[in-house]
Amino acid sequence: MAQRKVEIFSAGCGLCSEAVEAVRAAACPGCGVEVRDMSDPAVAADAKRYGVTSVPAVVIDGVLANCCKQGAIDLDELRRMGLGRA
């Protein structure tokens, strides 16, 4: 499986921390998971370009997960996007 770039946009809140843990646990060995801190203006600008409107939000290979467009993280959808373990 090719390496996936997984970005988790976070505000550092409890809900974001839970999402980070869940995504890391579900991520495949070939997934590069990076937590992006929304308090950094450059990160916030990146999030805006991806269409992030709320956090936590997950972007896989440059694509914002549909579940994150609706304000919730859905691990089943993230797996369909290539996050899951092989």
Biotite code that builds the C-alpha atoms (Angstrom):
import biotite.structure as struc

atoms = struc.array([
    struc.Atom([0.000, 0.000, 0.000], chain_id="A", res_id=1, res_name="MET", atom_name="CA", element="C"),
    struc.Atom([1.319, 3.445, -0.893], chain_id="A", res_id=2, res_name="ALA", atom_name="CA", element="C"),
    struc.Atom([2.081, 5.922, 1.864], chain_id="A", res_id=3, res_name="GLN", atom_name="CA", element="C"),
    struc.Atom([-0.890, 8.119, 2.701], chain_id="A", res_id=4, res_name="ARG", atom_name="CA", element="C"),
    struc.Atom([-0.542, 11.662, 3.990], chain_id="A", res_id=5, res_name="LYS", atom_name="CA", element="C"),
    struc.Atom([-3.043, 12.114, 6.803], chain_id="A", res_id=6, res_name="VAL", atom_name="CA", element="C"),
    struc.Atom([-3.498, 15.555, 8.339], chain_id="A", res_id=7, res_name="GLU", atom_name="CA", element="C"),
    struc.Atom([-5.607, 16.017, 11.454], chain_id="A", res_id=8, res_name="ILE", atom_name="CA", element="C"),
    struc.Atom([-6.598, 19.629, 12.064], chain_id="A", res_id=9, res_name="PHE", atom_name="CA", element="C"),
    struc.Atom([-6.973, 20.183, 15.789], chain_id="A", res_id=10, res_name="SER", atom_name="CA", element="C"),
    struc.Atom([-7.681, 22.941, 18.291], chain_id="A", res_id=11, res_name="ALA", atom_name="CA", element="C"),
    struc.Atom([-6.191, 20.893, 21.115], chain_id="A", res_id=12, res_name="GLY", atom_name="CA", element="C"),
    struc.Atom([-9.536, 20.301, 22.829], chain_id="A", res_id=13, res_name="CYS", atom_name="CA", element="C"),
    struc.Atom([-10.646, 17.020, 24.375], chain_id="A", res_id=14, res_name="GLY", atom_name="CA", element="C"),
    struc.Atom([-12.758, 16.088, 21.363], chain_id="A", res_id=15, res_name="LEU", atom_name="CA", element="C"),
    struc.Atom([-9.810, 16.754, 19.049], chain_id="A", res_id=16, res_name="CYS", atom_name="CA", element="C"),
    struc.Atom([-7.527, 14.643, 21.255], chain_id="A", res_id=17, res_name="SER", atom_name="CA", element="C"),
    struc.Atom([-9.981, 11.738, 21.073], chain_id="A", res_id=18, res_name="GLU", atom_name="CA", element="C"),
    struc.Atom([-10.124, 12.079, 17.284], chain_id="A", res_id=19, res_name="ALA", atom_name="CA", element="C"),
    struc.Atom([-6.327, 12.115, 17.021], chain_id="A", res_id=20, res_name="VAL", atom_name="CA", element="C"),
    struc.Atom([-6.085, 8.926, 19.087], chain_id="A", res_id=21, res_name="GLU", atom_name="CA", element="C"),
    struc.Atom([-8.803, 7.210, 17.020], chain_id="A", res_id=22, res_name="ALA", atom_name="CA", element="C"),
    struc.Atom([-7.239, 8.153, 13.682], chain_id="A", res_id=23, res_name="VAL", atom_name="CA", element="C"),
    struc.Atom([-3.752, 7.103, 14.804], chain_id="A", res_id=24, res_name="ARG", atom_name="CA", element="C"),
    struc.Atom([-5.123, 3.759, 16.019], chain_id="A", res_id=25, res_name="ALA", atom_name="CA", element="C"),
    struc.Atom([-6.926, 3.165, 12.720], chain_id="A", res_id=26, res_name="ALA", atom_name="CA", element="C"),
    struc.Atom([-4.090, 4.352, 10.489], chain_id="A", res_id=27, res_name="ALA", atom_name="CA", element="C"),
    struc.Atom([-2.227, 1.873, 8.354], chain_id="A", res_id=28, res_name="CYS", atom_name="CA", element="C"),
    struc.Atom([1.532, 1.380, 8.778], chain_id="A", res_id=29, res_name="PRO", atom_name="CA", element="C"),
    struc.Atom([2.019, 3.286, 5.509], chain_id="A", res_id=30, res_name="GLY", atom_name="CA", element="C"),
    struc.Atom([0.081, 6.319, 6.724], chain_id="A", res_id=31, res_name="CYS", atom_name="CA", element="C"),
    struc.Atom([2.023, 9.396, 7.732], chain_id="A", res_id=32, res_name="GLY", atom_name="CA", element="C"),
    struc.Atom([-0.185, 11.024, 10.368], chain_id="A", res_id=33, res_name="VAL", atom_name="CA", element="C"),
    struc.Atom([0.418, 14.686, 11.223], chain_id="A", res_id=34, res_name="GLU", atom_name="CA", element="C"),
    struc.Atom([-1.520, 16.705, 13.782], chain_id="A", res_id=35, res_name="VAL", atom_name="CA", element="C"),
    struc.Atom([-1.923, 20.311, 12.619], chain_id="A", res_id=36, res_name="ARG", atom_name="CA", element="C"),
    struc.Atom([-2.465, 22.995, 15.283], chain_id="A", res_id=37, res_name="ASP", atom_name="CA", element="C"),
    struc.Atom([-5.135, 25.474, 14.207], chain_id="A", res_id=38, res_name="MET", atom_name="CA", element="C"),
    struc.Atom([-3.669, 28.188, 16.454], chain_id="A", res_id=39, res_name="SER", atom_name="CA", element="C"),
    struc.Atom([-0.867, 28.528, 13.864], chain_id="A", res_id=40, res_name="ASP", atom_name="CA", element="C"),
    struc.Atom([-1.998, 31.021, 11.178], chain_id="A", res_id=41, res_name="PRO", atom_name="CA", element="C"),
    struc.Atom([-0.255, 29.044, 8.418], chain_id="A", res_id=42, res_name="ALA", atom_name="CA", element="C"),
    struc.Atom([-2.076, 25.872, 9.469], chain_id="A", res_id=43, res_name="VAL", atom_name="CA", element="C"),
    struc.Atom([-5.379, 27.754, 9.611], chain_id="A", res_id=44, res_name="ALA", atom_name="CA", element="C"),
    struc.Atom([-4.723, 29.013, 6.064], chain_id="A", res_id=45, res_name="ALA", atom_name="CA", element="C"),
    struc.Atom([-4.059, 25.445, 4.885], chain_id="A", res_id=46, res_name="ASP", atom_name="CA", element="C"),
    struc.Atom([-7.268, 24.295, 6.579], chain_id="A", res_id=47, res_name="ALA", atom_name="CA", element="C"),
    struc.Atom([-9.226, 27.009, 4.819], chain_id="A", res_id=48, res_name="LYS", atom_name="CA", element="C"),
    struc.Atom([-7.835, 25.916, 1.440], chain_id="A", res_id=49, res_name="ARG", atom_name="CA", element="C"),
    struc.Atom([-9.007, 22.360, 2.158], chain_id="A", res_id=50, res_name="TYR", atom_name="CA", element="C"),
    struc.Atom([-12.472, 23.611, 3.119], chain_id="A", res_id=51, res_name="GLY", atom_name="CA", element="C"),
    struc.Atom([-12.210, 22.844, 6.845], chain_id="A", res_id=52, res_name="VAL", atom_name="CA", element="C"),
    struc.Atom([-14.968, 24.689, 8.715], chain_id="A", res_id=53, res_name="THR", atom_name="CA", element="C"),
    struc.Atom([-14.792, 22.890, 12.060], chain_id="A", res_id=54, res_name="SER", atom_name="CA", element="C"),
    struc.Atom([-12.355, 20.775, 14.021], chain_id="A", res_id=55, res_name="VAL", atom_name="CA", element="C"),
    struc.Atom([-11.373, 18.081, 14.430], chain_id="A", res_id=56, res_name="PRO", atom_name="CA", element="C"),
    struc.Atom([-11.057, 17.490, 10.702], chain_id="A", res_id=57, res_name="ALA", atom_name="CA", element="C"),
    struc.Atom([-9.136, 14.900, 8.708], chain_id="A", res_id=58, res_name="VAL", atom_name="CA", element="C"),
    struc.Atom([-7.563, 15.380, 5.296], chain_id="A", res_id=59, res_name="VAL", atom_name="CA", element="C"),
    struc.Atom([-6.182, 12.337, 3.476], chain_id="A", res_id=60, res_name="ILE", atom_name="CA", element="C"),
    struc.Atom([-3.892, 12.913, 0.514], chain_id="A", res_id=61, res_name="ASP", atom_name="CA", element="C"),
    struc.Atom([-5.169, 16.464, 0.153], chain_id="A", res_id=62, res_name="GLY", atom_name="CA", element="C"),
    struc.Atom([-8.877, 15.591, 0.313], chain_id="A", res_id=63, res_name="VAL", atom_name="CA", element="C"),
    struc.Atom([-11.093, 16.654, 3.211], chain_id="A", res_id=64, res_name="LEU", atom_name="CA", element="C"),
    struc.Atom([-13.143, 13.683, 4.384], chain_id="A", res_id=65, res_name="ALA", atom_name="CA", element="C"),
    struc.Atom([-16.847, 14.170, 3.676], chain_id="A", res_id=66, res_name="ASN", atom_name="CA", element="C"),
    struc.Atom([-17.672, 13.295, 7.274], chain_id="A", res_id=67, res_name="CYS", atom_name="CA", element="C"),
    struc.Atom([-15.571, 16.257, 8.394], chain_id="A", res_id=68, res_name="CYS", atom_name="CA", element="C"),
    struc.Atom([-17.561, 18.587, 6.154], chain_id="A", res_id=69, res_name="LYS", atom_name="CA", element="C"),
    struc.Atom([-20.553, 17.674, 8.307], chain_id="A", res_id=70, res_name="GLN", atom_name="CA", element="C"),
    struc.Atom([-18.804, 18.150, 11.653], chain_id="A", res_id=71, res_name="GLY", atom_name="CA", element="C"),
    struc.Atom([-18.044, 14.575, 12.690], chain_id="A", res_id=72, res_name="ALA", atom_name="CA", element="C"),
    struc.Atom([-15.302, 12.039, 12.150], chain_id="A", res_id=73, res_name="ILE", atom_name="CA", element="C"),
    struc.Atom([-16.461, 8.722, 10.704], chain_id="A", res_id=74, res_name="ASP", atom_name="CA", element="C"),
    struc.Atom([-13.713, 6.075, 10.852], chain_id="A", res_id=75, res_name="LEU", atom_name="CA", element="C"),
    struc.Atom([-15.554, 3.893, 8.316], chain_id="A", res_id=76, res_name="ASP", atom_name="CA", element="C"),
    struc.Atom([-15.391, 6.702, 5.763], chain_id="A", res_id=77, res_name="GLU", atom_name="CA", element="C"),
    struc.Atom([-11.749, 7.380, 6.557], chain_id="A", res_id=78, res_name="LEU", atom_name="CA", element="C"),
    struc.Atom([-10.973, 3.698, 5.983], chain_id="A", res_id=79, res_name="ARG", atom_name="CA", element="C"),
    struc.Atom([-12.707, 3.862, 2.583], chain_id="A", res_id=80, res_name="ARG", atom_name="CA", element="C"),
    struc.Atom([-10.415, 6.802, 1.775], chain_id="A", res_id=81, res_name="MET", atom_name="CA", element="C"),
    struc.Atom([-7.376, 4.619, 2.488], chain_id="A", res_id=82, res_name="GLY", atom_name="CA", element="C"),
    struc.Atom([-6.672, 5.242, 6.168], chain_id="A", res_id=83, res_name="LEU", atom_name="CA", element="C"),
    struc.Atom([-7.266, 1.710, 7.419], chain_id="A", res_id=84, res_name="GLY", atom_name="CA", element="C"),
    struc.Atom([-4.790, -0.991, 8.193], chain_id="A", res_id=85, res_name="ARG", atom_name="CA", element="C"),
    struc.Atom([-3.952, -3.465, 5.473], chain_id="A", res_id=86, res_name="ALA", atom_name="CA", element="C"),
])
